[in-house]
Amino acid sequence: MNRAEIDVDDLLKVLLGLAIVWLLLEILGTVLDLTFALLDALPTLIVLVIVVLIVLRLADRI
């Protein structure tokens, strides 16, 4: 089989597969970026929850 004998349909399937892999990697990268952003904000969120609980306790809401 000669390299020039590749069907156009087969070539399009290969390109489609590569495009799908690329999109999945982009989505995975975005999810990981969001996860690390949330982990970076976690100490701040914990402090915020503690402050809210103290304020609610002092205001006799708990």
N, C-alpha and C positions, 0 to 999 in steps of 0.2 A: 504494500500500500504506500502510495506516495503522499507526502504532506499536502500537496495541492489538491488531493482528492477528498478533503474534509468537507462534509456537507455543511451548508449554511445553517440548517436547523441544529446540528450538533454544536457549531460554533456559538450560536445564540443561546443554547442551553448552558454552555460553559460560562458565557458572559453573564447570564441571569444568575447562575449559582454564585459567581464572584460578587455580583452586586448584592445578593441576599446576605452573604457573609459579611460584606462591608457594612451594610445597614445594621446587622446584629451586633457587630463590634462597636458601632457608634452608639447604639442604644445601651449596650453594656457599659460603655464608658460614661455615659450620662447618668446612669443609675449609680455607678460607683462614685461619681463626683457628688451626687446628691447625698449619698450615704455618708461620705466623709464630711460633707458640710454639716449634716445633722449631728454627727459625732463631735465636731468642733464646737457646736452650739450647745451641746448637752450640759456642761457645767453651768452655763448661764441660765438655761431653762430650769435646772434644779434649784438654783438660788432664787429664781423668780417664784417657783412653787413654794419654797420655804417662806419667802416674804409674804406671799398671799395667805398662806396658812396662819402665820403670826398675826397678820392684820385681822383676819376673820376671827381668830381666837380673842384678840383684844376687843373686838367689836361685839363679842358675845354672839357670834353667828354660828359657832361650832359648839 
